[in-house]
């Protein structure tokens, strides 16, 4: 497939375009020279017994429009991209137009966000207008994964609780929105041992949060958990620097139960939170971060208001 993006294809596309325009003009020139035939001026084709096809020349108005169309195509290709990789004399691109429109929109919104840039997340959480803006930003950019109520779903974190993979401080939330996150749990079955060892570790993990488990299997899996402790810690409380989940609470991002844990240990998991810094302005992310932070601070914010 790499052959389709080399420079040869640009030349090919440009050549086909130019040849097509030239052929159109040649065909038009040939057709314009056709004259009325002698006798009855028909092609000899007859339908429905008496419907005969005439061989009249093309109307001049039609020929004029055809020529204008070809000329317009040539002028368009001179100004705008269309001949392979040739950018056109105006230098227009859809990306540039998009960026210009985004810049204009941000300039228009700047006065709206101006008063919020110096406010802390706690102060923004008390401002109904700021939270209304944050809610709309969340609905447009975050709700597709985290849900309209921000409670997430399997594989997508709940933003309304106090469980944070990378930290729930306002600045950490802004950092996550800006740069995105990529969580990687590598397949660990080979490091843990046999399939039975993996099940024992799964039961030990369940025991850390007081979830129903096989006590005998959990005891056998405790020593094998040392493989997992490198990321999740010897006590299983996780590591926010790595985004390693806390295994001692009862919050299960990828499913609960022995089989769900066995699947994760065996297959691993990669989760991606896309960066938003190219889509949202810094002041928008500041307000959005405060809104997301407020979702897990409901009672405190309500009391302060």
C-alpha positions as CSV (number, residue, x, y, z in Angstrom):
1,X,0.0,0.0,0.0
2,X,3.0,2.3,0.4
3,X,3.2,2.5,-3.4
4,X,0.0,4.7,-3.4
5,X,1.6,7.6,-1.5
6,X,4.9,8.0,-3.5
7,X,5.5,10.9,-5.8
8,X,4.7,8.8,-8.9
9,X,1.1,8.7,-8.1
10,X,0.9,12.5,-7.9
11,X,2.3,12.8,-11.4
12,X,-0.1,10.1,-12.6
13,X,-3.1,11.9,-11.2
14,X,-2.0,15.2,-12.6
15,X,-1.4,13.6,-16.0
16,X,-4.8,11.9,-16.1
17,X,-6.5,15.2,-15.2
18,X,-4.7,17.2,-17.9
19,X,-5.2,14.5,-20.6
20,X,-8.9,14.3,-19.7
21,X,-9.4,18.0,-20.3
22,X,-7.5,17.9,-23.6
23,X,-9.6,14.9,-24.8
24,X,-12.8,16.8,-23.9
25,X,-11.7,19.7,-26.1
26,X,-10.6,17.4,-29.0
27,X,-13.9,15.6,-28.9
28,X,-15.7,18.9,-28.9
29,X,-13.7,20.1,-31.9
30,X,-14.5,16.9,-33.8
31,X,-18.2,17.1,-33.0
32,X,-18.3,20.8,-34.0
33,X,-17.1,20.0,-37.5
34,X,-19.9,17.6,-38.2
35,X,-22.2,18.9,-40.9
36,X,-25.7,18.1,-41.9
37,X,-25.8,15.0,-43.9
38,X,-27.3,14.9,-47.3
39,X,-30.7,13.4,-48.1
40,X,-32.8,13.0,-44.9
41,X,-29.9,13.9,-42.4
42,X,-30.6,10.7,-40.4
43,X,-28.1,8.2,-39.0
44,X,-30.3,5.3,-40.2
45,X,-31.4,4.4,-36.7
46,X,-35.2,4.0,-36.4
47,X,-37.3,3.1,-33.3
48,X,-41.0,2.5,-32.9
49,X,-41.3,2.2,-36.7
50,X,-41.1,6.0,-37.5
51,X,-38.8,7.5,-34.8
52,X,-35.6,8.4,-36.7
53,X,-32.3,9.7,-35.1
54,X,-31.1,12.9,-36.8
55,X,-27.5,13.8,-37.2
56,X,-27.6,17.6,-36.4
57,X,-24.5,19.4,-35.2
58,X,-24.3,20.3,-31.6
59,X,-26.0,23.6,-30.7
60,X,-23.6,26.5,-30.4
61,X,-24.9,27.5,-26.9
62,X,-24.2,23.9,-25.7
63,X,-20.7,24.0,-27.2
64,X,-20.1,27.4,-25.6
65,X,-21.1,26.1,-22.1
66,X,-18.9,23.0,-22.6
67,X,-15.9,25.2,-23.5
68,X,-16.5,27.4,-20.5
69,X,-16.7,24.4,-18.3
70,X,-13.3,23.2,-19.5
71,X,-11.8,26.7,-19.1
72,X,-13.2,27.0,-15.6
73,X,-11.6,23.6,-14.7
74,X,-8.2,24.9,-16.0
75,X,-8.5,28.1,-14.0
76,X,-9.6,26.2,-10.9
77,X,-6.7,23.8,-11.1
78,X,-4.3,26.8,-11.4
79,X,-5.6,28.4,-8.2
80,X,-6.6,25.4,-6.1
81,X,-5.0,21.9,-5.5
82,X,-6.1,19.2,-7.9
83,X,-3.1,18.4,-10.0
84,X,-1.5,15.7,-7.9
85,X,0.5,17.4,-5.1
86,X,0.4,20.9,-6.8
87,X,-1.0,23.3,-4.1
88,X,-2.3,25.8,-6.5
89,X,-1.3,29.5,-6.7
90,X,-3.6,30.5,-3.8
91,X,-2.0,28.0,-1.4
92,X,-5.5,26.9,-0.2
93,X,-5.9,23.7,1.8
94,X,-8.8,22.3,3.8
95,X,-6.5,22.0,6.8
96,X,-5.5,25.7,6.5
97,X,-9.2,26.7,6.2
98,X,-10.1,24.6,9.2
99,X,-7.2,26.1,11.3
100,X,-8.3,29.7,10.3
101,X,-11.9,29.0,11.3
102,X,-10.8,27.5,14.6
103,X,-8.6,30.6,15.2
104,X,-11.5,32.9,14.5
105,X,-13.8,31.0,16.8
106,X,-11.2,31.0,19.6
107,X,-10.7,34.8,19.1
108,X,-14.5,35.3,19.4
109,X,-14.7,33.2,22.5
110,X,-11.7,34.7,24.2
111,X,-13.7,37.5,26.0
112,X,-16.0,34.8,27.4
113,X,-13.1,32.8,29.0
114,X,-11.1,35.9,29.9
115,X,-12.4,36.1,33.5
116,X,-12.0,32.4,34.1
117,X,-8.3,32.0,33.3
118,X,-7.1,33.4,36.6
119,X,-9.7,31.5,38.7
120,X,-8.9,28.3,40.5
121,X,-10.8,25.1,40.0
122,X,-12.5,25.5,43.4
123,X,-13.7,29.0,42.4
124,X,-14.8,27.9,39.0
125,X,-16.8,25.0,40.5
126,X,-18.8,27.6,42.4
127,X,-19.5,29.7,39.3
128,X,-22.7,28.4,37.6
129,X,-21.9,30.0,34.2
130,X,-18.4,28.5,34.2
131,X,-19.9,25.1,35.1
132,X,-22.5,25.5,32.3
133,X,-19.7,26.1,29.8
134,X,-17.7,23.1,31.3
135,X,-20.8,20.9,31.0
136,X,-21.2,21.8,27.3
137,X,-17.5,21.2,26.6
138,X,-17.8,17.8,28.4
139,X,-20.8,16.8,26.4
140,X,-19.1,17.7,23.1
141,X,-15.7,16.2,23.8
142,X,-15.8,13.7,26.7
143,X,-19.3,12.2,26.9
144,X,-18.8,9.8,24.0
145,X,-16.5,7.7,26.2
146,X,-17.3,8.6,29.8
147,X,-21.1,8.9,29.3
148,X,-23.4,11.9,29.5
149,X,-23.4,11.4,33.3
150,X,-19.6,11.0,33.4
151,X,-20.0,7.6,35.2
152,X,-18.2,5.8,32.4
153,X,-18.6,2.2,31.5
154,X,-16.5,-0.9,31.1
155,X,-13.0,0.3,30.0
156,X,-13.9,4.0,30.5
157,X,-13.3,5.5,34.0
158,X,-16.0,6.8,36.2
159,X,-15.2,10.5,36.7
160,X,-17.7,11.1,39.6
161,X,-16.0,8.9,42.2
162,X,-12.7,9.5,44.0
163,X,-10.8,6.8,42.2
164,X,-8.2,8.3,39.9
165,X,-5.6,6.4,37.9
166,X,-3.2,9.3,37.5
167,X,-4.4,11.6,40.3
168,X,-7.5,13.7,40.8
169,X,-6.0,17.1,41.6
170,X,-7.2,19.8,39.2
171,X,-3.7,20.2,37.7
172,X,-3.5,16.5,37.1
173,X,-6.9,16.5,35.3
174,X,-5.8,19.3,33.1
175,X,-2.6,17.5,32.4
176,X,-4.6,14.4,31.3
177,X,-6.9,16.4,29.1
178,X,-4.0,18.2,27.5
179,X,-1.7,15.3,26.7
180,X,-3.9,12.3,27.0
181,X,-3.0,9.0,28.6
182,X,-2.0,5.6,27.4
183,X,-2.3,2.8,29.9
184,X,-0.6,-0.4,29.2
185,X,-1.1,-3.6,31.2
186,X,1.2,-6.2,29.5
187,X,0.3,-9.9,29.3
188,X,1.7,-11.3,32.5
189,X,0.6,-15.0,32.5
190,X,4.0,-16.3,31.4
191,X,5.7,-14.4,34.3
192,X,3.1,-15.5,36.9
193,X,3.4,-19.2,36.0
194,X,0.9,-21.8,35.1
195,X,-2.8,-21.3,34.3
196,X,-3.5,-22.4,37.9
197,X,-1.1,-19.8,39.2
198,X,-3.0,-17.2,37.3
199,X,-6.3,-18.2,38.9
200,X,-4.7,-18.1,42.3
201,X,-3.3,-14.6,41.7
202,X,-6.8,-13.6,40.5
203,X,-8.3,-14.8,43.8
204,X,-5.6,-13.0,45.8
205,X,-6.4,-9.8,43.9
206,X,-10.1,-10.3,44.8
207,X,-9.1,-10.8,48.4
208,X,-7.4,-7.4,48.5
209,X,-10.7,-5.6,48.2
210,X,-12.7,-8.0,50.3
211,X,-14.5,-9.3,47.3
212,X,-15.9,-12.9,47.3
213,X,-13.0,-15.3,46.5
214,X,-11.5,-18.7,47.1
215,X,-9.4,-18.2,50.3
216,X,-7.2,-21.3,49.6
217,X,-6.4,-20.1,46.1
218,X,-5.8,-16.6,47.3
219,X,-3.2,-17.8,49.8
220,X,-1.5,-19.7,47.1
221,X,-1.5,-16.7,44.8
222,X,-0.1,-14.3,47.4
223,X,3.6,-15.1,46.6
224,X,2.9,-15.0,42.9
225,X,1.5,-11.5,43.3
226,X,5.1,-10.2,43.6
227,X,5.2,-10.1,39.8
228,X,2.3,-7.6,39.9
229,X,3.7,-5.6,42.8
230,X,6.2,-3.9,40.5
231,X,3.3,-1.7,39.2
232,X,0.5,-2.1,41.6
233,X,2.6,-2.0,44.8
234,X,3.2,-4.7,47.4
235,X,0.0,-3.7,49.1
236,X,-2.0,-3.5,45.8
237,X,-2.9,0.1,46.2
238,X,-1.6,1.1,42.8
239,X,0.8,3.7,41.5
240,X,-0.6,7.0,40.1
241,X,2.8,7.8,38.5
242,X,2.3,4.8,36.3
243,X,-1.5,4.8,36.1
244,X,-1.6,1.4,37.8
245,X,-5.0,0.9,39.4
246,X,-5.7,0.5,43.1
247,X,-6.7,-3.2,43.5
248,X,-7.8,-2.8,47.1
249,X,-11.0,-0.8,46.4
250,X,-14.0,-2.4,44.7
251,X,-13.8,-0.4,41.5
252,X,-13.2,-2.6,38.5
253,X,-12.5,-0.7,35.2
254,X,-12.4,-3.8,33.0
255,X,-14.8,-6.1,34.7
256,X,-15.1,-7.9,38.1
257,X,-14.6,-11.5,39.0
258,X,-12.0,-14.2,38.7
259,X,-12.4,-14.7,35.0
260,X,-12.2,-11.0,34.2
261,X,-8.9,-10.7,36.2
262,X,-7.6,-13.9,34.6
263,X,-8.3,-12.4,31.1
264,X,-6.5,-9.2,32.0
265,X,-3.4,-11.0,33.4
266,X,-3.4,-13.4,30.3
267,X,-4.1,-11.0,27.5
268,X,-3.1,-7.6,28.9
269,X,-4.9,-4.4,28.1
270,X,-4.1,-1.1,26.4
271,X,-6.3,1.9,27.1
272,X,-5.9,5.2,25.3
273,X,-7.2,8.6,26.4
274,X,-6.6,10.9,23.3
275,X,-5.0,14.3,23.9
276,X,-7.3,17.3,23.5
277,X,-4.7,20.1,23.3
278,X,-5.0,20.3,19.5
279,X,-8.8,20.5,19.7
280,X,-9.4,22.8,22.6
281,X,-7.9,26.1,23.6
282,X,-5.9,26.3,26.9
283,X,-8.7,28.4,28.5
284,X,-11.3,25.8,27.5
285,X,-9.3,23.0,29.0
286,X,-8.9,25.1,32.2
287,X,-12.7,25.3,32.5
288,X,-13.3,21.7,31.4
289,X,-10.7,20.5,34.0
290,X,-12.5,22.4,36.7
291,X,-15.8,20.9,35.7
292,X,-14.4,17.3,35.7
293,X,-12.8,17.9,39.1
294,X,-16.2,19.2,40.4
295,X,-17.9,16.0,39.4
296,X,-16.1,14.1,42.1
297,X,-16.4,16.9,44.6
298,X,-20.2,17.2,44.6
299,X,-20.9,17.5,48.3
300,X,-18.0,19.8,49.0
301,X,-18.9,22.1,46.2
302,X,-22.6,22.1,47.1
303,X,-21.7,22.9,50.7
304,X,-19.4,25.8,49.7
305,X,-22.2,27.2,47.5
